[in-house]
Each structure stands twice: as structure tokens, then as C-alpha cells.
Amino acid sequence: MGETEERTCSKCGDTAEAASGGLPQGWSVGTERHRVEYQCTTCVRANIRSIEGKLPEEYWEL
Ligand SMILES: [Zn+2]
């Protein structure tokens, strides 16, 4: 308990602390080209327009 890791947004380079093995509040994680990529809340929201309708609406209610 209490361990944190720094996550870096793959889109804008913003950073945030997260619980070890977890994600900062509102962040998204995915894999692209065999890499794990994180997106900050800002970038997640910016990308909603392009991907909305592909995921259940409740997914975004974090
Ligand atoms: Zn970002």
C-alpha cells in the first residue's frame, strides 16, 4: 500500500501519479504496436468524439 508510479501521457506528455499497477483518475490505457500507451484525462476527452459510439456510455463515467 502507498506505492505510486508516474504515468506519462503518450499524446501530450503530461504526467500523473497512480497507484502501483493502476491508473490516475480518468486516464485511459491501451496497447498500440505492442506498447502500452497511457492517455491523460484531457486527451481521453479530446478523443471521445472520434471513438464515441464504440464503447458503452457508462465506460466514461469515471
Ligand atoms: Zn495527454
N, CA, C, O and the ligand as a Tripos MOL2 file, in Angstrom:
@<TRIPOS>MOLECULE
protein
  249   247    63     0     0
PROTEIN
NO_CHARGES

@<TRIPOS>ATOM
      1 N           0.8390   -1.1960    0.0000 N.3       1 MET1
      2 CA          0.0000    0.0000    0.0000 C.3       1 MET1
      3 C           0.8750    1.2480    0.0000 C.2       1 MET1
      4 O           1.9710    1.2520    0.5620 O.2       1 MET1
      5 N           0.3750    2.3130   -0.6410 N.am      2 GLY2
      6 CA          1.0960    3.5590   -0.6430 C.3       2 GLY2
      7 C           2.1010    3.7050   -1.7760 C.2       2 GLY2
      8 O           2.6250    4.7950   -2.0070 O.2       2 GLY2
      9 N           2.3680    2.6300   -2.4700 N.am      3 GLU3
     10 CA          3.2990    2.7220   -3.5940 C.3       3 GLU3
     11 C           2.6190    3.4450   -4.7560 C.2       3 GLU3
     12 O           1.4580    3.1910   -5.0750 O.2       3 GLU3
     13 N           3.3780    4.3570   -5.3830 N.am      4 THR4
     14 CA          2.8420    5.0430   -6.5500 C.3       4 THR4
     15 C           3.8520    4.9820   -7.6970 C.2       4 THR4
     16 O           5.0550    4.8160   -7.4920 O.2       4 THR4
     17 N           3.3230    5.1200   -8.8900 N.am      5 GLU5
     18 CA          4.1560    5.1590  -10.0840 C.3       5 GLU5
     19 C           3.7390    6.3700  -10.8980 C.2       5 GLU5
     20 O           2.5880    6.8030  -10.8300 O.2       5 GLU5
     21 N           4.6670    6.9160  -11.6650 N.am      6 GLU6
     22 CA          4.3380    8.0440  -12.5160 C.3       6 GLU6
     23 C           3.9290    7.5290  -13.8920 C.2       6 GLU6
     24 O           4.6170    6.7080  -14.4990 O.2       6 GLU6
     25 N           2.8030    8.0280  -14.3620 N.am      7 ARG7
     26 CA          2.3350    7.6870  -15.7020 C.3       7 ARG7
     27 C           2.5390    8.8930  -16.6080 C.2       7 ARG7
     28 O           2.3260   10.0340  -16.1980 O.2       7 ARG7
     29 N           2.9480    8.6320  -17.8300 N.am      8 THR8
     30 CA          3.1540    9.6950  -18.8090 C.3       8 THR8
     31 C           2.1770    9.5100  -19.9580 C.2       8 THR8
     32 O           2.0730    8.4270  -20.5350 O.2       8 THR8
     33 N           1.4620   10.5830  -20.2810 N.am      9 CYS9
     34 CA          0.5110   10.5320  -21.3870 C.3       9 CYS9
     35 C           1.2740   10.3720  -22.7000 C.2       9 CYS9
     36 O           2.2190   11.1120  -22.9730 O.2       9 CYS9
     37 N           0.8540    9.3990  -23.5070 N.am     10 SER10
     38 CA          1.5490    9.1560  -24.7780 C.3      10 SER10
     39 C           1.2130   10.2140  -25.8170 C.2      10 SER10
     40 O           1.8780   10.3150  -26.8490 O.2      10 SER10
     41 N           0.1750   11.0040  -25.5410 N.am     11 LYS11
     42 CA         -0.2580   12.0130  -26.5110 C.3      11 LYS11
     43 C           0.3700   13.3780  -26.2490 C.2      11 LYS11
     44 O           0.9060   14.0030  -27.1640 O.2      11 LYS11
     45 N           0.3050   13.8370  -25.0120 N.am     12 CYS12
     46 CA          0.7550   15.1970  -24.7220 C.3      12 CYS12
     47 C           1.9270   15.2490  -23.7460 C.2      12 CYS12
     48 O           2.4950   16.3170  -23.5160 O.2      12 CYS12
     49 N           2.2900   14.1070  -23.1760 N.am     13 GLY13
     50 CA          3.4420   14.0840  -22.2860 C.3      13 GLY13
     51 C           3.1500   14.5060  -20.8640 C.2      13 GLY13
     52 O           4.0690   14.6120  -20.0510 O.2      13 GLY13
     53 N           1.9000   14.7470  -20.5500 N.am     14 ASP14
     54 CA          1.5310   15.0910  -19.1830 C.3      14 ASP14
     55 C           1.8060   13.8910  -18.2750 C.2      14 ASP14
     56 O           1.7830   12.7430  -18.7200 O.2      14 ASP14
     57 N           2.0630   14.1720  -17.0050 N.am     15 THR15
     58 CA          2.3430   13.0930  -16.0710 C.3      15 THR15
     59 C           1.4170   13.1740  -14.8750 C.2      15 THR15
     60 O           0.9210   14.2440  -14.5200 O.2      15 THR15
     61 N           1.1930   12.0180  -14.2590 N.am     16 ALA16
     62 CA          0.3780   11.9690  -13.0550 C.3      16 ALA16
     63 C           0.7770   10.7480  -12.2480 C.2      16 ALA16
     64 O           1.2740    9.7590  -12.7850 O.2      16 ALA16
     65 N           0.5520   10.8390  -10.9630 N.am     17 GLU17
     66 CA          0.8440    9.7220  -10.0840 C.3      17 GLU17
     67 C          -0.3250    8.7590  -10.0580 C.2      17 GLU17
     68 O          -1.4880    9.1640  -10.0670 O.2      17 GLU17
     69 N           0.0020    7.4830  -10.0250 N.am     18 ALA18
     70 CA         -1.0270    6.4650   -9.9260 C.3      18 ALA18
     71 C          -0.5830    5.4080   -8.9330 C.2      18 ALA18
     72 O           0.6110    5.2360   -8.6880 O.2      18 ALA18
     73 N          -1.5310    4.7130   -8.3730 N.am     19 ALA19
     74 CA         -1.1960    3.5830   -7.5260 C.3      19 ALA19
     75 C          -0.4190    2.5600   -8.3480 C.2      19 ALA19
     76 O          -0.6530    2.4060   -9.5470 O.2      19 ALA19
     77 N           0.4900    1.8760   -7.7040 N.am     20 SER20
     78 CA          1.3160    0.9030   -8.4130 C.3      20 SER20
     79 C           0.4520   -0.0820   -9.1900 C.2      20 SER20
     80 O          -0.4160   -0.7470   -8.6230 O.2      20 SER20
     81 N           0.7000   -0.1670  -10.4930 N.am     21 GLY21
     82 CA         -0.0690   -1.0600  -11.3410 C.3      21 GLY21
     83 C          -1.4070   -0.5080  -11.7530 C.2      21 GLY21
     84 O          -2.1650   -1.1820  -12.4500 O.2      21 GLY21
     85 N          -1.7200    0.7230  -11.3330 N.am     22 GLY22
     86 CA         -3.0220    1.3040  -11.6340 C.3      22 GLY22
     87 C          -2.9150    2.4950  -12.5640 C.2      22 GLY22
     88 O          -1.8880    2.7260  -13.2010 O.2      22 GLY22
     89 N          -4.0000    3.2390  -12.6220 N.am     23 LEU23
     90 CA         -4.0670    4.4070  -13.4880 C.3      23 LEU23
     91 C          -4.4870    5.6170  -12.6770 C.2      23 LEU23
     92 O          -5.2370    5.4880  -11.7090 O.2      23 LEU23
     93 N          -4.0050    6.8080  -13.0690 N.am     24 PRO24
     94 CA         -4.5460    8.0270  -12.4640 C.3      24 PRO24
     95 C          -6.0430    8.1380  -12.7760 C.2      24 PRO24
     96 O          -6.5310    7.5770  -13.7570 O.2      24 PRO24
     97 N          -6.7450    8.8610  -11.9330 N.am     25 GLN25
     98 CA         -8.1820    9.0310  -12.1140 C.3      25 GLN25
     99 C          -8.4990    9.5800  -13.4940 C.2      25 GLN25
    100 O          -7.9810   10.6260  -13.8840 O.2      25 GLN25
    101 N          -9.3480    8.8790  -14.2330 N.am     26 GLY26
    102 CA         -9.8100    9.3830  -15.5210 C.3      26 GLY26
    103 C          -8.8950    9.0680  -16.6890 C.2      26 GLY26
    104 O          -9.2290    9.3690  -17.8350 O.2      26 GLY26
    105 N          -7.7590    8.4720  -16.4190 N.am     27 TRP27
    106 CA         -6.8400    8.1350  -17.5060 C.3      27 TRP27
    107 C          -7.2920    6.8570  -18.2070 C.2      27 TRP27
    108 O          -8.0700    6.0640  -17.6760 O.2      27 TRP27
    109 N          -6.7780    6.6960  -19.4060 N.am     28 SER28
    110 CA         -7.0790    5.5150  -20.1980 C.3      28 SER28
    111 C          -5.7800    4.8160  -20.5650 C.2      28 SER28
    112 O          -4.7370    5.4560  -20.6950 O.2      28 SER28
    113 N          -5.8490    3.5180  -20.7280 N.am     29 VAL29
    114 CA         -4.6650    2.7690  -21.1480 C.3      29 VAL29
    115 C          -5.0530    1.8350  -22.2860 C.2      29 VAL29
    116 O          -6.1480    1.2730  -22.3100 O.2      29 VAL29
    117 N          -4.1370    1.6880  -23.2160 N.am     30 GLY30
    118 CA         -4.3650    0.7750  -24.3250 C.3      30 GLY30
    119 C          -3.0280    0.3050  -24.8640 C.2      30 GLY30
    120 O          -1.9710    0.7690  -24.4360 O.2      30 GLY30
    121 N          -3.0900   -0.6130  -25.8000 N.am     31 THR31
    122 CA         -1.8540   -1.0970  -26.4030 C.3      31 THR31
    123 C          -1.8460   -0.7510  -27.8820 C.2      31 THR31
    124 O          -2.8280   -0.9580  -28.5950 O.2      31 THR31
    125 N          -0.7340   -0.2290  -28.3150 N.am     32 GLU32
    126 CA         -0.5470    0.0680  -29.7300 C.3      32 GLU32
    127 C           0.8350   -0.4130  -30.1340 C.2      32 GLU32
    128 O           1.8270   -0.1210  -29.4650 O.2      32 GLU32
    129 N           0.8900   -1.1420  -31.2210 N.am     33 ARG33
    130 CA          2.1830   -1.6300  -31.7030 C.3      33 ARG33
    131 C           2.9810   -2.2800  -30.5710 C.2      33 ARG33
    132 O           4.1750   -2.0260  -30.4080 O.2      33 ARG33
    133 N           2.3000   -3.1190  -29.7990 N.am     34 HIS34
    134 CA          2.9470   -3.8960  -28.7450 C.3      34 HIS34
    135 C           3.4950   -3.0320  -27.6170 C.2      34 HIS34
    136 O           4.2830   -3.5070  -26.7990 O.2      34 HIS34
    137 N           3.0870   -1.7740  -27.5680 N.am     35 ARG35
    138 CA          3.4740   -0.9230  -26.4540 C.3      35 ARG35
    139 C           2.2370   -0.5580  -25.6630 C.2      35 ARG35
    140 O           1.1380   -0.4460  -26.2050 O.2      35 ARG35
    141 N           2.4400   -0.3750  -24.3620 N.am     36 VAL36
    142 CA          1.3560    0.1170  -23.5210 C.3      36 VAL36
    143 C           1.3890    1.6350  -23.5760 C.2      36 VAL36
    144 O           2.4190    2.2550  -23.3140 O.2      36 VAL36
    145 N           0.2510    2.2280  -23.9200 N.am     37 GLU37
    146 CA          0.1980    3.6780  -24.0220 C.3      37 GLU37
    147 C          -0.8900    4.2230  -23.1080 C.2      37 GLU37
    148 O          -2.0020    3.6990  -23.0490 O.2      37 GLU37
    149 N          -0.5440    5.2740  -22.4090 N.am     38 TYR38
    150 CA         -1.4830    5.9220  -21.4960 C.3      38 TYR38
    151 C          -1.9680    7.2290  -22.1020 C.2      38 TYR38
    152 O          -1.2560    7.8990  -22.8490 O.2      38 TYR38
    153 N          -3.2030    7.5690  -21.7550 N.am     39 GLN39
    154 CA         -3.7320    8.8700  -22.1600 C.3      39 GLN39
    155 C          -4.3040    9.5690  -20.9470 C.2      39 GLN39
    156 O          -5.0330    8.9750  -20.1530 O.2      39 GLN39
    157 N          -3.9590   10.8490  -20.8130 N.am     40 CYS40
    158 CA         -4.4600   11.6300  -19.6820 C.3      40 CYS40
    159 C          -5.9350   11.9700  -19.9000 C.2      40 CYS40
    160 O          -6.4970   11.7580  -20.9740 O.2      40 CYS40
    161 N          -6.5240   12.4950  -18.8540 N.am     41 THR41
    162 CA         -7.9410   12.8370  -18.9160 C.3      41 THR41
    163 C          -8.2400   13.7880  -20.0700 C.2      41 THR41
    164 O          -9.2410   13.6310  -20.7700 O.2      41 THR41
    165 N          -7.3700   14.7700  -20.2640 N.am     42 THR42
    166 CA         -7.5850   15.7590  -21.3210 C.3      42 THR42
    167 C          -7.6110   15.0930  -22.6860 C.2      42 THR42
    168 O          -8.4860   15.3700  -23.5060 O.2      42 THR42
    169 N          -6.6500   14.2180  -22.9210 N.am     43 CYS43
    170 CA         -6.5810   13.5630  -24.2250 C.3      43 CYS43
    171 C          -7.7050   12.5440  -24.3960 C.2      43 CYS43
    172 O          -8.2290   12.3690  -25.4960 O.2      43 CYS43
    173 N          -8.0700   11.8820  -23.3160 N.am     44 VAL44
    174 CA         -9.2040   10.9580  -23.3920 C.3      44 VAL44
    175 C         -10.4500   11.7080  -23.8470 C.2      44 VAL44
    176 O         -11.1800   11.2570  -24.7290 O.2      44 VAL44
    177 N         -10.6770   12.8670  -23.2240 N.am     45 ARG45
    178 CA        -11.8700   13.6480  -23.5720 C.3      45 ARG45
    179 C         -11.7760   14.1550  -25.0090 C.2      45 ARG45
    180 O         -12.7780   14.1830  -25.7230 O.2      45 ARG45
    181 N         -10.5830   14.5540  -25.4320 N.am     46 ALA46
    182 CA        -10.4020   15.0540  -26.7920 C.3      46 ALA46
    183 C         -10.6670   13.9640  -27.8230 C.2      46 ALA46
    184 O         -11.0720   14.2390  -28.9520 O.2      46 ALA46
    185 N         -10.4310   12.7320  -27.4160 N.am     47 ASN47
    186 CA        -10.5930   11.6180  -28.3460 C.3      47 ASN47
    187 C         -11.9800   11.0060  -28.3190 C.2      47 ASN47
    188 O         -12.3000   10.1480  -29.1410 O.2      47 ASN47
    189 N         -12.8030   11.4440  -27.3790 N.am     48 ILE48
    190 CA        -14.1330   10.8600  -27.2710 C.3      48 ILE48
    191 C         -14.9110   11.0340  -28.5810 C.2      48 ILE48
    192 O         -15.6350   10.1340  -29.0070 O.2      48 ILE48
    193 N         -14.7540   12.1840  -29.2010 N.am     49 ARG49
    194 CA        -15.5030   12.4430  -30.4340 C.3      49 ARG49
    195 C         -15.2100   11.3900  -31.4990 C.2      49 ARG49
    196 O         -16.1050   10.9780  -32.2380 O.2      49 ARG49
    197 N         -13.9600   10.9620  -31.5700 N.am     50 SER50
    198 CA        -13.5810   10.0430  -32.6340 C.3      50 SER50
    199 C         -13.9290    8.6030  -32.3170 C.2      50 SER50
    200 O         -14.0150    7.7680  -33.2180 O.2      50 SER50
    201 N         -14.1280    8.3070  -31.0440 N.am     51 ILE51
    202 CA        -14.3800    6.9070  -30.6930 C.3      51 ILE51
    203 C         -15.7200    6.6940  -30.0180 C.2      51 ILE51
    204 O         -16.1040    5.5560  -29.7440 O.2      51 ILE51
    205 N         -16.4330    7.7710  -29.7470 N.am     52 GLU52
    206 CA        -17.7090    7.5900  -29.0690 C.3      52 GLU52
    207 C         -18.6630    6.7990  -29.9560 C.2      52 GLU52
    208 O         -18.6110    6.8900  -31.1830 O.2      52 GLU52
    209 N         -19.5210    6.0350  -29.3260 N.am     53 GLY53
    210 CA        -20.3900    5.1550  -30.0790 C.3      53 GLY53
    211 C         -19.8200    3.7570  -30.2130 C.2      53 GLY53
    212 O         -20.5330    2.8140  -30.5590 O.2      53 GLY53
    213 N         -18.5290    3.6280  -29.9360 N.am     54 LYS54
    214 CA        -17.9020    2.3120  -29.9940 C.3      54 LYS54
    215 C         -17.8060    1.6620  -28.6200 C.2      54 LYS54
    216 O         -17.5200    0.4710  -28.4980 O.2      54 LYS54
    217 N         -18.0490    2.4620  -27.5930 N.am     55 LEU55
    218 CA        -17.9730    1.9570  -26.2350 C.3      55 LEU55
    219 C         -19.2600    2.3100  -25.5010 C.2      55 LEU55
    220 O         -19.9150    3.3020  -25.8200 O.2      55 LEU55
    221 N         -19.6160    1.4920  -24.5160 N.am     56 PRO56
    222 CA        -20.7910    1.8300  -23.7090 C.3      56 PRO56
    223 C         -20.5900    3.1760  -23.0290 C.2      56 PRO56
    224 O         -19.4840    3.5080  -22.6040 O.2      56 PRO56
    225 N         -21.6640    3.9430  -22.9300 N.am     57 GLU57
    226 CA        -21.5600    5.2840  -22.3830 C.3      57 GLU57
    227 C         -21.0450    5.2900  -20.9520 C.2      57 GLU57
    228 O         -20.3140    6.1950  -20.5500 O.2      57 GLU57
    229 N         -21.4260    4.2790  -20.1900 N.am     58 GLU58
    230 CA        -21.0200    4.2560  -18.7830 C.3      58 GLU58
    231 C         -19.5120    4.0800  -18.6150 C.2      58 GLU58
    232 O         -18.9690    4.3510  -17.5440 O.2      58 GLU58
    233 N         -18.8450    3.6300  -19.6610 N.am     59 TYR59
    234 CA        -17.3960    3.4790  -19.5970 C.3      59 TYR59
    235 C         -16.7110    4.7820  -19.2250 C.2      59 TYR59
    236 O         -15.6820    4.7830  -18.5510 O.2      59 TYR59
    237 N         -17.2860    5.8840  -19.6660 N.am     60 TRP60
    238 CA        -16.6400    7.1820  -19.4840 C.3      60 TRP60
    239 C         -17.0410    7.8590  -18.1840 C.2      60 TRP60
    240 O         -16.4810    8.8980  -17.8320 O.2      60 TRP60
    241 N         -17.9740    7.3040  -17.4870 N.am     61 GLU61
    242 CA        -18.4310    7.9440  -16.2560 C.3      61 GLU61
    243 C         -17.5410    7.5200  -15.0960 C.2      61 GLU61
    244 O         -17.9650    6.7540  -14.2310 O.2      61 GLU61
    245 N         -16.3350    8.0070  -15.0800 N.am     62 LEU62
    246 CA        -15.3700    7.6240  -14.0610 C.3      62 LEU62
    247 C         -15.4160    8.5920  -12.8840 C.2      62 LEU62
    248 O         -14.6680    8.4290  -11.9210 O.2      62 LEU62
    249 ZN         -2.4910   13.8880  -22.6760 Zn       63 ZN63
@<TRIPOS>BOND
     1     1     2 1
     2     2     3 1
     3     3     4 2
     4     3     5 am
     5     5     6 1
     6     6     7 1
     7     7     8 2
     8     7     9 am
     9     9    10 1
    10    10    11 1
    11    11    12 2
    12    11    13 am
    13    13    14 1
    14    14    15 1
    15    15    16 2
    16    15    17 am
    17    17    18 1
    18    18    19 1
    19    19    20 2
    20    19    21 am
    21    21    22 1
    22    22    23 1
    23    23    24 2
    24    23    25 am
    25    25    26 1
    26    26    27 1
    27    27    28 2
    28    27    29 am
    29    29    30 1
    30    30    31 1
    31    31    32 2
    32    31    33 am
    33    33    34 1
    34    34    35 1
    35    35    36 2
    36    35    37 am
    37    37    38 1
    38    38    39 1
    39    39    40 2
    40    39    41 am
    41    41    42 1
    42    42    43 1
    43    43    44 2
    44    43    45 am
    45    45    46 1
    46    46    47 1
    47    47    48 2
    48    47    49 am
    49    49    50 1
    50    50    51 1
    51    51    52 2
    52    51    53 am
    53    53    54 1
    54    54    55 1
    55    55    56 2
    56    55    57 am
    57    57    58 1
    58    58    59 1
    59    59    60 2
    60    59    61 am
    61    61    62 1
    62    62    63 1
    63    63    64 2
    64    63    65 am
    65    65    66 1
    66    66    67 1
    67    67    68 2
    68    67    69 am
    69    69    70 1
    70    70    71 1
    71    71    72 2
    72    71    73 am
    73    73    74 1
    74    74    75 1
    75    75    76 2
    76    75    77 am
    77    77    78 1
    78    78    79 1
    79    79    80 2
    80    79    81 am
    81    81    82 1
    82    82    83 1
    83    83    84 2
    84    83    85 am
    85    85    86 1
    86    86    87 1
    87    87    88 2
    88    87    89 am
    89    89    90 1
    90    90    91 1
    91    91    92 2
    92    91    93 am
    93    93    94 1
    94    94    95 1
    95    95    96 2
    96    95    97 am
    97    97    98 1
    98    98    99 1
    99    99   100 2
   100    99   101 am
   101   101   102 1
   102   102   103 1
   103   103   104 2
   104   103   105 am
   105   105   106 1
   106   106   107 1
   107   107   108 2
   108   107   109 am
   109   109   110 1
   110   110   111 1
   111   111   112 2
   112   111   113 am
   113   113   114 1
   114   114   115 1
   115   115   116 2
   116   115   117 am
   117   117   118 1
   118   118   119 1
   119   119   120 2
   120   119   121 am
   121   121   122 1
   122   122   123 1
   123   123   124 2
   124   123   125 am
   125   125   126 1
   126   126   127 1
   127   127   128 2
   128   127   129 am
   129   129   130 1
   130   130   131 1
   131   131   132 2
   132   131   133 am
   133   133   134 1
   134   134   135 1
   135   135   136 2
   136   135   137 am
   137   137   138 1
   138   138   139 1
   139   139   140 2
   140   139   141 am
   141   141   142 1
   142   142   143 1
   143   143   144 2
   144   143   145 am
   145   145   146 1
   146   146   147 1
   147   147   148 2
   148   147   149 am
   149   149   150 1
   150   150   151 1
   151   151   152 2
   152   151   153 am
   153   153   154 1
   154   154   155 1
   155   155   156 2
   156   155   157 am
   157   157   158 1
   158   158   159 1
   159   159   160 2
   160   159   161 am
   161   161   162 1
   162   162   163 1
   163   163   164 2
   164   163   165 am
   165   165   166 1
   166   166   167 1
   167   167   168 2
   168   167   169 am
   169   169   170 1
   170   170   171 1
   171   171   172 2
   172   171   173 am
   173   173   174 1
   174   174   175 1
   175   175   176 2
   176   175   177 am
   177   177   178 1
   178   178   179 1
   179   179   180 2
   180   179   181 am
   181   181   182 1
   182   182   183 1
   183   183   184 2
   184   183   185 am
   185   185   186 1
   186   186   187 1
   187   187   188 2
   188   187   189 am
   189   189   190 1
   190   190   191 1
   191   191   192 2
   192   191   193 am
   193   193   194 1
   194   194   195 1
   195   195   196 2
   196   195   197 am
   197   197   198 1
   198   198   199 1
   199   199   200 2
   200   199   201 am
   201   201   202 1
   202   202   203 1
   203   203   204 2
   204   203   205 am
   205   205   206 1
   206   206   207 1
   207   207   208 2
   208   207   209 am
   209   209   210 1
   210   210   211 1
   211   211   212 2
   212   211   213 am
   213   213   214 1
   214   214   215 1
   215   215   216 2
   216   215   217 am
   217   217   218 1
   218   218   219 1
   219   219   220 2
   220   219   221 am
   221   221   222 1
   222   222   223 1
   223   223   224 2
   224   223   225 am
   225   225   226 1
   226   226   227 1
   227   227   228 2
   228   227   229 am
   229   229   230 1
   230   230   231 1
   231   231   232 2
   232   231   233 am
   233   233   234 1
   234   234   235 1
   235   235   236 2
   236   235   237 am
   237   237   238 1
   238   238   239 1
   239   239   240 2
   240   239   241 am
   241   241   242 1
   242   242   243 1
   243   243   244 2
   244   243   245 am
   245   245   246 1
   246   246   247 1
   247   247   248 2
@<TRIPOS>SUBSTRUCTURE
     1 MET1         2 RESIDUE 1 A MET
     2 GLY2         6 RESIDUE 1 A GLY
     3 GLU3        10 RESIDUE 1 A GLU
     4 THR4        14 RESIDUE 1 A THR
     5 GLU5        18 RESIDUE 1 A GLU
     6 GLU6        22 RESIDUE 1 A GLU
     7 ARG7        26 RESIDUE 1 A ARG
     8 THR8        30 RESIDUE 1 A THR
     9 CYS9        34 RESIDUE 1 A CYS
    10 SER10       38 RESIDUE 1 A SER
    11 LYS11       42 RESIDUE 1 A LYS
    12 CYS12       46 RESIDUE 1 A CYS
    13 GLY13       50 RESIDUE 1 A GLY
    14 ASP14       54 RESIDUE 1 A ASP
    15 THR15       58 RESIDUE 1 A THR
    16 ALA16       62 RESIDUE 1 A ALA
    17 GLU17       66 RESIDUE 1 A GLU
    18 ALA18       70 RESIDUE 1 A ALA
    19 ALA19       74 RESIDUE 1 A ALA
    20 SER20       78 RESIDUE 1 A SER
    21 GLY21       82 RESIDUE 1 A GLY
    22 GLY22       86 RESIDUE 1 A GLY
    23 LEU23       90 RESIDUE 1 A LEU
    24 PRO24       94 RESIDUE 1 A PRO
    25 GLN25       98 RESIDUE 1 A GLN
    26 GLY26      102 RESIDUE 1 A GLY
    27 TRP27      106 RESIDUE 1 A TRP
    28 SER28      110 RESIDUE 1 A SER
    29 VAL29      114 RESIDUE 1 A VAL
    30 GLY30      118 RESIDUE 1 A GLY
    31 THR31      122 RESIDUE 1 A THR
    32 GLU32      126 RESIDUE 1 A GLU
    33 ARG33      130 RESIDUE 1 A ARG
    34 HIS34      134 RESIDUE 1 A HIS
    35 ARG35      138 RESIDUE 1 A ARG
    36 VAL36      142 RESIDUE 1 A VAL
    37 GLU37      146 RESIDUE 1 A GLU
    38 TYR38      150 RESIDUE 1 A TYR
    39 GLN39      154 RESIDUE 1 A GLN
    40 CYS40      158 RESIDUE 1 A CYS
    41 THR41      162 RESIDUE 1 A THR
    42 THR42      166 RESIDUE 1 A THR
    43 CYS43      170 RESIDUE 1 A CYS
    44 VAL44      174 RESIDUE 1 A VAL
    45 ARG45      178 RESIDUE 1 A ARG
    46 ALA46      182 RESIDUE 1 A ALA
    47 ASN47      186 RESIDUE 1 A ASN
    48 ILE48      190 RESIDUE 1 A ILE
    49 ARG49      194 RESIDUE 1 A ARG
    50 SER50      198 RESIDUE 1 A SER
    51 ILE51      202 RESIDUE 1 A ILE
    52 GLU52      206 RESIDUE 1 A GLU
    53 GLY53      210 RESIDUE 1 A GLY
    54 LYS54      214 RESIDUE 1 A LYS
    55 LEU55      218 RESIDUE 1 A LEU
    56 PRO56      222 RESIDUE 1 A PRO
    57 GLU57      226 RESIDUE 1 A GLU
    58 GLU58      230 RESIDUE 1 A GLU
    59 TYR59      234 RESIDUE 1 A TYR
    60 TRP60      238 RESIDUE 1 A TRP
    61 GLU61      242 RESIDUE 1 A GLU
    62 LEU62      246 RESIDUE 1 A LEU
    63 ZN63       249 GROUP 0 **** ****
